Amino acid sequence: MHIAMIAAENGALIGGKVGGIGDVIRDVPLALAALGHRVSVLTPGYGVLARQNPAVLLGTVTVNFCENPEILEVFRVEARGAALSSGKDTADNAAGVTHYVLEHPLFGACGDGSIYCNDHYGPFATDAHKFALYCVAVCELLRTHKLGAVDVLHLHDWHAALLAVLRRYATDYQALRSIPVVFSIHNLSLQGVRPLSGDGSSLHSWFPDLVPDLSSIQDPRYWDCVNLMRAGILLADRVHAVSPSYAREILVPTDLPHGFIGGEGLERDLQRLDSAGLLIGILNGCDYEHTLAPRLARTQLLDLIERCLLSWVGDRTQVPAAHFYAQLRLMQWRRRRREITVTLTSVGRITGQKCRLLREPVGTTDSDKTAVTQMTALERLLEDLGDGVFIMIGSGDEEYEHLFTSIMARHENFLYLRGFSEELAEELFRAGDLFLMPSSYEPCGISQMLAMRAGTPCIVHLVGGLRDTVQQEVNGFGFEGDTPALQAENMLATVRQACAMVNSPERWQAICRAAADSRFTWDVAVRRYVDELYAFPQVSG
């Protein structure tokens, strides 16, 4: 079987990953190839991927976009990034997997190497514009058989959904209707909503001759907008959610006052698919052939952090406050003589999804129990840690970055690293006694799997894939709550419980061993892909 994977990210390429989609697109093709299938992976180049990875220019493809002919370069790229991230020999494991990069000036619209844009032209404006060009170019490659015969098209999140729209409604691409389409939901909360018309980044501007059935692409809240996530869901032959629990959660309406993130306005569509047996939840996997390096000594870890900070500052004329306070914290910790009782770590994007509960206001009573002071859950957590420390790495939402920087300035046991380093992130998965992942929602999550693989028990909010991977006081710790306030309080109580258990060696070591022994393998997940997502009558094995 020949599967074409269409996605915005590809972690097999150096510079091709931002989040979980990149991990999936790196690992799933290799697992499918191990079963004897052929996989073609296509991503935009963002101005850098064909330069940062060994690449061969195969030719060009010309498409009509916004009533103009646009020429894109097509590269075949060697997946050196897969060898670096997985520790595997790419030559031995990539047989059957071909990576393609499409390049056009528009793909570097927010700066070379920027996969996603935070622009001022409206939500998703620049991203939707470039991904629309990407989708029509992929359609043209498929129409002209540049990839050979394809048995299944596997589209990932809203970035690839316009391919399903063009396949269904564009006369030039009617031939693609014979190829079954699978659509994977990695994050239902990001839906790629854009105007139907009247804007430079709109469906009518991209494809003025397209006459779609609006009932399958229209946003349920805004009648004059296209919802690309919804279009992908309704125009696919099968829909995949990245964990069983998330597949159930998205059938229920979102309830923000109670801290529940569910169907995000698309629950009715998903309920119909679920009733028809077309919505399938399969847990993402983790690579367990990865060779773990020995845990760094405390001084070595601080040295690594300092090298990362220096690389982030680079040749800037001004040092950001986050880096200044982080460097000051390193100096303080190098002089520290008190024993660190417990080390808590966290790795991930700094967004509302990942960090909302840390900002939740909680009350604390002063020593004589006469007054209650409000503070953030993060500040309370740091107080509860006492002689313990908390190291967090990640970047993203500027509001959260500023909050964490200001808290770091006031709390000597908190180190916030505003940036990302794959080497440092991997070390932090194993450097702590506990790994914190308090996501308000989590479709699957990979960080908890990576921490558990390193033998580090996790403290998680029991939602989505976190519920499917972490078992309370077996291989980690979990909390719940009917409101954000209660979730934050329960998170703090769970952190206190887990920290206290660190001092019970026998029980603690049993939890650490259970975490390290937990297995969520891609070979199991991919066999379900083949049996449940790709099993169409016209597709041969």
N, C-alpha and C positions, 0 to 999 in steps of 0.2 A: 504494500500500500504506500502511496506517495501523499504525504500530508504537507500542505503549505501553511506555515505559521506566520501570521501577520500581526505585528506588535510594534509599539512605540519604543520599547526597550529590548536590549539583548545583552545580558550579563556575560555572554561568551566573548564579547568584544571589549577591548580596553576602552573605557569612556562611554560604554553603552548602557549603563545601569544607573537608575535612581532608587528604585524600590523593589517590591516583591515581584512585579512583572518580569523584571530583568533576571531574577533568580529562576523563575519558571522557564523562561525562554532559553536560559543557559542549560538547564538540567533535563527538561522533558525531551527535547530532540535526541539527546544521547541515550536516554532510557528507551525511547522508541526504536532507535537504530539498533540497540542491543537485542531487540526482539525481531530484527530483520526488516524493519520498515525504513523507508526513505523519507527524509524530512528536508524541506527547503524553508529557510528562515529569512524573512524580509523585514528590514527596518530602514527608516530614514538615516542619513549619514550625519546630519547636524553640523556639517562643515568640517568634521574632524575624523570620523570613524574610518574612512578610507585612507587617512594619513597615519593614524595612530596604530593601525593594524596592517599586516602584510596584505596587500590588495592587488587585484588584477582588473583593469577596466575591460569589461566585456562589450560595451557599446553604449548606445543611447536609446531612449524611448521618447517619442513625441506624443503629447496629449493636448486636447483642447480644454483649457481651464480659464474661467472668467473671460470667455470669448477671445482668448489669445492662445496661439500655439506655444507650449512650454516644452523645453527639451531637458530631460533628466539623464544623468549618467548612471550606469548600472555597473556595480563592482561585485566581484566575488571576493570574499574576505576570509582570511584564515583566522580561526578562533583561538588566537593566542591567549586571550583573556580567560578562556575556560581552563587552560592548563595552569594558569597562575592561581585561579580561585579554588579549583577543586583538587589540586595536587596530582592530577592525572596526566598521563601521557596523551596529549591530544591526538597524535598520529594513530594511536592504538584504539582510541575511543570515538573519534569523530567520523569514522567510516559510515557513510550513509547520511551524513548531515552536511548540507551546503548552506553557507551564510551569504546573503546578498545585502548590499547597502545601496540605496538609491540616493543620489545627491543632486541638489538644486540650491541656488542661493537662498530661496525662501526658507529652507530647513535650518539655516543659521540666523534667522531673523532676530533672535534675542541674544546674539553673540555665539560665536563658534563653540560648540560643545554643550550648549544649553538645550536639554531635551524638552523641558517645559518652560513656558514663559509666564512671568507675572507682569502683565502690561496694563496700560491705562485705556485700552480701546474697548473695554467691556469684558465680562467673564468669558473665558475660552476663546476670545476673538482671534488672536494670532495663532494659537495652537490649532484651533479648528480649521483655520485657513490653510496652514501647512499640511495638516493631516488629510484634508480633503484632496489636495494635490497628490499626496502620497498614495491615497486609496485609488484614485483614477489611474495613476501610473501602474500600480499593481494589477488593476483590471486589464490594462493594455498588455502587460507582460503575459498575463494568463490567456487573453484572447489570441495573441500571436504565438502562443505555445513556446515562449522563450524559456519556460521552466520545464517543458515536457508535459506529459499527461499528468494531471493532478487528480487524486481521488477524493480528497477532503480539504476544504478550506477551514482553517481554525483561526478565528478572529478573537483578539484579546482587547477587551474594554472598549470604551467609546471611540478611542483614537482610530480603530480599524473598522468601525461600524458602517461608515459610508460605503464601504465595499459591498456590503449586503444591500444597501439602497440602490446602488448602481446596477448590481447583478439583477435585481428584481425589476427595475423601472427604466433603465437606459437601453434604448434600442441597439446601441453599438455593442452591448455586452449581454445580449440575450443568450448567447452560447454558454455563458457561465452558469446558467440556471440548472444545468445538468450536474453541476458539482455540488454535493451537499455541503452545508455550512454549519459549523459548530461555533457558538459564541460563548466566551468565558467572561464571567463577571468577577473582576478582581476587587472593585470598590464601587458599589452602587451609588455612593454619595456623590461621586463625580460623574456627571451625566452629559457634558458637552452640549449644553443648551444654547442654541443660536437662533437669530431671527430667520424666518422663512424667506423674507425679502426685505428690501429697503436698507441694506447695510452692505458694505464691502465684504464683510465676512458673514455671508448668509447663503443659504442653499440656492436661491435664485441667482445670486451673483456668481457662484461657482459653476452652476450647471443650468443656464437659463432655459434650455430646451427640455429639461427633465419635468415630467408630469407624474408625480407620485400619488399614491393613495394616502391622503393625509391621516387617515385613521390609524395607520401603522407607524407613523413617524412623528406625529404632533405631540408636543409636550402636554400632559394632562392638566397643567396649571396655567399655561400661557398659550392661548389658542394660535397666536401669531409666531410661534417658535417651533423649530425642529428640536427634538430630544434624541440625540444620537445614540445614547445608551438604550433608550426604549426601541429605537429602530433596529438596533442590533439584536435585541431580545426577541422582537416580534417577527423579524424577517429571517431568523436562523431556523434551521431544522432541529437542532438540539441546543439547549442552554445549560451551561455548566457553572456552578458556584464552587468556590475554592475550599469549602469545608462543609461537612454535613450540617453542622449547627447553623452556619451562616445561611445555608439553603432554606432552613426552617425560619430563621429570623426575618428574612426579607419577604416572607409571606404576610407579615404583620405590619400594620402602619407604624411609622415612626411616632414616638411619644416623648417629646423633649422634656416636658415637666417631670416625667418619671425616669429620665435618663436612658431611654431606649431608642436605639437607632435601628430601624427595620427597613421596610420597603421603599422609603423615600419617595412616595407618590406613585410608585410603579407596582405596588403590591397586588392590585387587581389583575394586571397582566400576568404577573408571576403566579398568582393563584390558579389562573386558567391553564398555564403551562404545566404547573405541578399536577393538576387534576388529570391532564392528558399524559402524564408520565414523561414530559419533555424537559423538566427541570431536574438536574442531577447534581448532587453535592458530592464532591470527591476531594478529600484532604490533600493539600500539597505535600510534597515530600522534602527530604533533606539528604544530603550526600554524606554517607557514613564511611566512605572509603578515604575521606580526607585525613591526612596525617596531621595530628595535633602536635604542635611544638611544645616543649616544656614550658611550664608557667614561669614568667619572668619574676625575678626577685623585685622587692619594692623599689630599690634604687634604679634598677633597669627599667621598670615601668615608668617611673618619673622621668628618666632620660628620654624614653620614647615619646612621652607626652610633650616634653620640651622641644624635641626635634619637630614634632608636628606643628606646635605653636609657631616656631620660627619659620617653617615653610608656609604657613598661612599668612603670616605678616609679610613675607617676601620683601619686595622693594617699596612697600607703602611709605608714604611720607608721614602718615598718622597711624597710630596703633589703635584699633577698635577697643572700646572699654572691656568687652568680653575677654579679649586676649590679654589685656593689661592685668585684669584681676586674676585671670587664670595663671599668669606668670607669677604674680605675687603669692598666690596660693601654693604653687610649687615650691617657692622659696621657703614659705612657712612650714610646709610639710617636710622639707629636707632637714629643717632644724628641729623638728618635733621629736621629743623623747618619750612622750606618753605612748603606751601601747594602744594600737587601734583594735577595738573590741570586735568590730564587724565592718566589712566593706560591702557596700551596696553599689551596683552598677546599672546603667541603662544605656542602650544604644538604639537610636531610631530618629526618624524625621521629627522635627519640632513643629507639630501641628495640633489643632484642636482635637483631632481624633486620638492622638497619642498622649496628649498632655493635659487635657481639659480638667481632669480630676485633681491634678497637682495645683491648679489655680483655685479650686473650690474653697470658699471661705469656711473655716471651722473655728469653733470657740475653744479657748483654754482658760482655766481658772487660775488666778494667781496664788501664791504660796499661802496666804492667810484666808483664801476662799471667800474673799469679799467682792471680787470683781471678775468679770469675764472679758477677755480680750479676743478680738477677731483677728485671725491671721490666715494665710493660705495653708492648704494641706501640706504643701512642700515645706514651709517654714516649721510647721508643727512636727513633720516627719524628722526634720533635722534636729529639732530639740529632743525628740524621743531617742534619736540615735546616740546622743551623749558623746562618748568617746569613739563612736563609730564614724565612718565617712561615706559620702555618696559622690560617685563620679558619673557624670552624664555627658554623652557626646551626641551631637546632632545639630542641624540647622534647619531653617524653614521659615515659619511665621515670625515676622519681626517683633510683634507684640509679645510673644512668648520668649523670644530671645532676650528682649530687654528685661522682662520680668525675671528670668533666671539669672541674668547678669547682675541685676540689682540685689537679688537674694544672695548670690555668691559673695557680693561685696560685704554683706553683713554677717555671714555665717562661715566660720573658719573650717567647718567640716564638709563644705560643699564645693566641688570643683565642676564647673560647667564649661565644656569645650565646644565652642561654636564653630563647627566645621565638620569635616569627615575625613577619615583615613581608614582604608580597609584593613591595613596592618594593625592599627591601634584598636579598631572595633573588634577584630578577632581576638586581640589580647584581652580586652575588657570582658568578653564573654566568659573567660576563664579566670580573670583576675579577682573577681569578687567572691564573697561567701554566698551572696544572693543577687539575683537579677530581677529588676523591677520592670513590669510592663502593664501599666494601668489604663490601657486603651479604653475609651468610651465604647468603641466597637472595633472589631478586628476580624475581617473576612477570613483570614487564615493565620497570618503571622509566620515569620521565619525566625525572628530573633529568639523567641523562646526555644525553638528547636536547636538553634546553634548554641545557646547557653546550656541547654540540657545535654547536648552532645559533649560539651566540655566538662560535664559533671557539676554544673552550677544550678541548684534549684531555683525556680522562678516564682515570683509573686505576681499573679495576674488577675485581671478582672475576668470573670468566667463568662465570656461572650465569644461567639463565633469559634474560630479555630483554636483559641486559647482554652475553651471548654473541652475541645476534642483532644487536647494534648497534655494538659496538666491535671493531675489527680491530687485532691487535697490530702496533704500529709502522707502521700505515697511517693510521688516524684516531685512535689512542689507544693505551692500554697495558692489558694484562690479566694476571692471575695465577690460578693454581689451586693445588691441594694435596690430598693424601689424608687429612689430619687438620687440625683447627683450628690446631694448632701450626705445621704446615708451611704452611698458608695464610697465617698471620700473617707467618712468615719470608719467604715469597715476595712478600707485599704490600710488606714493607719493602725487599726487593731491587728490586722494580719501581719503587717511589718513587725510590730512589737512581738507577736507570737513567734514568728519565724526567727527573729533575732535572739529571742530567749532560747529557742531550741538549738541554736548554734553551740550553746554551752552544755548540751547533753550529747556527748560524743558518740555514743553507740547509736542512738536514734538518728542523730544528724547524719552520720556516715551512711546509714541505711537509705536515707532519702537521697543523698548525693549519688550513691550507687544506682538507685532506681532511676534517677534522672539520666545518668550516663548510659544506662542499659535500655532506655526507652528508644523505640525505633519507629520512624514514620518514613518509610522508604519510597523512593520514586518508582522502584520496580513494581510494587503493589499498586500504586496510584495509576501508573501508565497501563497496566493490564486492564484496569477498569476503564481507562480512556478507550482502549481498543474495543472492549466488549460492550460498553454502554454509550460512549459518545460517537464512535466511528463505525458502528455496526449498521450500515445502510445496505439495502438489498443489492444495489448496483455496484457496491464497493467490494472488491476482492481482497482477501487477506494477504 
